[in-house]
Amino acid sequence: MASETGHITGTKDKDYNIIWFTEQCLSNVLRLESYAEDADRAGDTDLADFFRRAQETSRKGADQGKELLASRLAA
């Protein structure tokens, strides 16, 4: 089977990849919030802080993905 390059989805691979990356970053932000809350409930502030730092990194990735996608779709 040939690789999908937008013929089936109607979305070019490079645009799809940005969309996928952004969605994954946003999903990580939500998941990491749950992990941080679990650590807070267990009284493990070091672990909660670790997850919140990771969450911020994912949030930055999502913001960058959204900006890049918006600029490319506007062109």
Secondary structure, DSSP 8 states (H G I E B T S, - for coil): ----SSTTTSS-HHHHHHHHHHHHHHHHHHHHHHHHHHHHHTT-HHHHHHHHHHHHHHHHHHHHHHHHHHHHHH-
